[in-house]
């Protein structure tokens, strides 16, 4: 299953914050080392180890600017450690402000601004690392009872989950296109995906589930599963290919309702095992599946399972 590691709006916010902090650090370094201290009185560092603002400028550029540069490069190169680098850069910015105030015993509005940008960057990085407040604020959904003929509902009865038919191909294509666009994944158009859904939904080995308003309103999420034979047990092996809920309605039990419906639906068809692929960095999604009994190790084994992919031209 393809999942987005970090939402696009969060990545953009981090990039802009780090860019601002990097530019500020470089301008400050240039002003302190080559610009005569930017007009800051030398009395402010009297009695310290510094006799001029040259070394403070160098430290500012190397430590504050350096960590910000590493965070920007890490995000640009799509390294998994980018979000940790952002957290480090934000903390470094805040520590720099603390030390600066402690040494000079002077406060200015700029200190507040730069401390705030460091704090924002740190918080955004922590969110990107997966520390969302969902486990604390999400509502527990009611037990879903979805089978092939019986829809399930979330805990408030506003959403029903049902098995999709060929007539739902356009709805499914639109949702999948939105899913891919949200996480900047290359994608065919919604119309092309709808055509594909019309074709695959005719297969008995494909199951699609739709979450929608009980009054037949617009769809708000979907799940796609495939079934394949296996020599290890009677019945098919299930694979959850996609699971998506529209951003505005997340954390309301809809994803859980879809997942529970998917499990019960494939169980009703004789499956005894379901597989899911998740990006390692996507800790939020991993925790979601782990809460529902999925593991990344074979029973009795200590080593983690890995999913390998190869594109075939």
C-alpha positions in Angstrom: 0.0 0.0 0.0 1.2 3.5 -0.8 1.1 5.9 2.1 2.2 9.5 2.5 5.0 9.8 5.1 4.4 13.5 5.9 1.5 15.6 4.6 2.4 18.2 1.9 1.4 21.2 4.0 3.6 20.1 6.8 6.6 19.7 4.5 6.0 23.1 3.0 5.8 24.8 6.4 9.0 23.2 7.5 10.8 24.2 4.4 9.7 27.8 4.7 10.6 28.0 8.4 14.0 26.4 7.9 14.7 28.7 4.9 13.8 31.8 7.0 16.0 30.7 9.9 18.9 29.8 7.6 18.7 33.2 5.8 18.5 35.0 9.2 21.6 33.1 10.5 23.6 33.9 7.4 22.7 37.5 7.4 23.5 37.7 11.1 26.9 36.0 10.6 27.8 38.4 7.8 26.7 41.4 9.8 28.5 40.4 12.9 31.8 39.3 11.3 32.1 41.7 8.4 29.7 44.5 9.2 31.2 45.7 12.4 28.6 44.1 14.7 25.6 45.5 12.9 25.7 48.5 15.2 25.3 46.5 18.4 27.1 48.1 21.2 30.3 46.4 22.4 29.2 47.1 26.0 26.6 44.3 25.6 29.5 41.7 25.6 31.7 43.4 28.1 33.0 41.1 30.7 32.6 38.0 28.4 35.2 35.9 26.6 34.5 37.9 23.5 36.2 41.2 22.6 34.3 41.7 19.3 31.3 40.2 17.5 33.4 38.2 15.0 33.4 34.9 16.9 29.7 35.2 17.9 29.0 35.7 14.2 31.1 32.7 13.2 29.3 30.5 15.8 26.0 31.8 14.7 26.7 30.9 11.1 28.3 27.5 11.8 26.0 26.1 14.4 22.6 27.8 13.8 23.0 28.3 10.1 24.8 24.9 9.6 22.0 22.9 11.3 19.4 24.8 9.3 21.3 24.1 6.0 21.5 20.4 6.9 17.8 20.3 7.5 17.0 22.0 4.2 19.4 19.7 2.3 18.0 16.6 4.0 14.4 17.5 3.1 15.4 18.4 -0.5 17.2 15.1 -0.8 14.2 13.3 0.8 16.4 11.7 3.5 14.5 9.9 6.3 16.5 11.8 8.9 15.4 15.2 7.5 12.7 15.6 10.2 15.2 14.8 13.0 17.5 17.4 11.4 14.7 20.0 11.5 14.1 19.2 15.2 17.8 19.6 15.9 17.9 22.9 14.0 14.9 24.3 15.8 16.3 23.4 19.2 19.7 24.9 18.2 18.0 28.1 17.3 16.2 28.3 20.7 19.4 27.4 22.6 21.3 30.1 20.7 18.7 32.7 21.8 18.9 31.5 25.4 22.7 31.8 25.5 22.7 35.1 23.7 20.3 36.6 26.3 22.2 35.1 29.2 25.5 36.5 28.0 24.4 40.0 27.0 21.6 40.3 29.6 19.7 42.2 26.9 16.4 41.3 25.3 15.0 42.6 22.0 11.9 41.8 20.0 14.1 39.9 17.5 15.0 37.5 20.2 11.3 36.7 20.6 10.8 36.3 16.8 13.8 33.9 16.4 12.9 31.9 19.4 9.4 31.6 18.1 10.6 30.4 14.7 12.9 27.8 16.4 10.0 26.6 18.5 7.7 26.4 15.4 10.3 24.4 13.5 10.8 22.0 16.4 7.1 21.4 16.9 6.5 20.9 13.1 9.5 18.4 13.0 8.0 16.5 16.0 4.7 16.3 14.1 6.5 15.1 11.0 8.2 12.4 13.0 4.8 11.0 13.9 3.9 12.6 17.2 0.4 13.5 16.2 -2.2 13.9 19.0 -4.6 11.4 17.4 -4.2 8.6 20.0 -5.4 11.1 22.6 -8.3 12.9 20.8 -9.5 10.2 18.4 -12.9 8.7 19.2 -13.3 5.0 19.5 -15.5 3.7 16.7 -18.3 1.2 17.2 -17.7 -2.3 16.1 -18.1 -2.6 12.3 -20.1 -5.5 11.0 -19.3 -5.2 7.3 -19.7 -8.3 5.2 -20.5 -8.5 1.5 -24.1 -7.6 2.1 -24.2 -5.7 5.3 -22.7 -2.1 5.7 -20.9 -0.9 8.8 -21.2 2.5 10.5 -18.8 4.6 12.6 -19.6 5.2 16.2 -21.9 8.2 15.5 -23.8 6.5 12.8 -23.0 9.2 10.2 -20.8 7.1 7.9 -21.6 3.7 6.3 -19.1 1.4 4.7 -20.3 -0.8 1.9 -18.7 -2.9 -0.9 -18.3 -0.9 -4.1 -19.7 -2.0 -7.4 -18.7 -1.1 -11.0 -21.0 1.9 -10.8 -18.7 3.3 -8.1 -15.7 3.4 -10.4 -15.7 7.1 -10.9 -16.0 7.7 -7.1 -13.1 5.4 -6.4 -11.0 6.9 -9.2 -11.5 10.4 -7.8 -10.6 9.4 -4.3 -7.4 7.6 -5.4 -6.4 10.6 -7.5 -6.9 12.8 -4.5 -4.9 10.4 -2.4 -1.9 10.5 -4.8 -2.1 14.2 -5.3 -2.1 14.9 -1.5 1.2 13.0 -1.1 2.7 14.2 -4.4 2.7 10.7 -5.9 2.7 10.5 -9.7 -0.7 9.4 -10.7 -3.0 8.9 -13.7 -6.0 11.1 -14.0 -9.2 10.4 -12.1 -10.8 9.3 -15.3 -8.0 6.9 -16.1 -8.2 5.4 -12.6 -12.0 5.1 -12.9 -11.5 3.1 -16.1 -9.1 0.8 -14.3 -11.5 0.4 -11.4 -14.3 -0.6 -13.8 -12.1 -3.3 -15.2 -10.7 -4.7 -11.9 -13.9 -4.6 -10.0 -15.2 -7.3 -12.3 -12.6 -9.7 -10.8 -13.6 -11.8 -7.9 -10.1 -11.4 -6.5 -10.6 -7.6 -6.0 -12.7 -6.0 -3.2 -13.3 -2.2 -2.9 -15.0 -0.6 0.0 -16.5 2.8 0.1 -17.2 5.0 3.1 -19.9 7.5 2.5 -22.7 9.4 4.3 -25.6 7.1 5.2 -27.9 9.2 3.1 -25.9 8.2 0.0 -23.8 11.4 0.1 -20.3 12.0 -1.3 -17.7 9.3 -0.6 -15.3 10.2 2.2 -12.9 7.2 2.0 -12.2 3.9 0.5 -10.2 0.7 0.8 -8.9 -1.6 -1.9 -8.0 -5.2 -1.4 -6.8 -8.1 -3.5 -6.9 -11.8 -2.9 -4.5 -14.4 -4.2 -4.0 -18.1 -3.7 -1.4 -19.4 -1.2 -0.1 -22.9 -0.5 0.1 -22.2 3.2 -3.7 -22.5 4.0 -7.0 -23.0 2.4 -8.5 -19.8 1.2 -6.9 -16.7 -0.3 -4.2 -14.4 1.1 -5.5 -10.8 1.4 -3.5 -7.7 0.5 -4.7 -4.2 1.5 -3.6 -2.1 -1.4 -5.0 1.2 -0.5 -6.8 2.9 2.4 -7.7 6.5 2.3 -9.9 9.0 4.2 -10.4 12.6 3.0 -8.2 15.0 5.1 -11.1 17.0 6.6 -12.7 13.9 8.1 -9.7 12.1 9.6 -9.6 11.1 13.2 -13.3 10.3 13.3 -13.2 6.6 13.2 -13.7 6.3 9.4 -10.3 4.7 8.8 -10.9 2.2 11.5 -14.4 1.4 10.1 -12.9 0.8 6.7 -10.1 -1.4 8.1 -12.4 -3.5 10.3 -14.8 -3.9 7.4 -11.9 -5.0 5.2 -10.7 -7.6 7.7 -14.2 -8.9 8.2 -14.9 -8.9 4.5 -11.9 -11.0 3.5 -12.4 -13.3 6.5 -15.9 -13.9 5.2 -14.3 -15.0 1.9 -12.1 -17.6 3.6 -8.9 -15.6 4.0 -6.8 -16.2 7.1 -4.1 -13.6 6.7 -3.9 -10.0 5.5 -0.7 -8.1 4.4 -0.2 -4.4 4.4 2.8 -2.4 3.1 3.7 0.8 5.0 6.7 3.2 4.7 9.1 2.8 7.5 9.2 6.6 8.2 5.4 6.8 8.4 5.2 6.1 12.2 1.6 7.4 12.5 0.2 4.9 10.0 2.3 2.1 11.5 0.8 2.8 14.9 -2.7 2.8 13.4 -2.2 -0.7 12.0 -0.4 -1.9 15.1 -3.4 -0.8 17.2 -5.5 -3.1 15.1 -3.3 -6.2 15.6 -0.9 -5.9 12.6 2.8 -6.7 13.2 6.0 -6.4 11.2 7.4 -9.8 12.4 6.4 -13.4 11.8 5.1 -15.0 15.0 8.1 -16.2 17.1 10.6 -14.2 15.1 12.7 -11.2 16.2 13.7 -9.9 12.7 11.4 -7.4 11.0 9.8 -8.2 7.6 10.7 -6.0 4.7 8.8 -5.4 1.4 10.9 -5.1 -1.7 9.8 -3.5 -4.9 11.0 -3.6 -8.5 9.4 -1.7 -11.4 9.1 -3.8 -14.5 9.2 -1.9 -17.8 
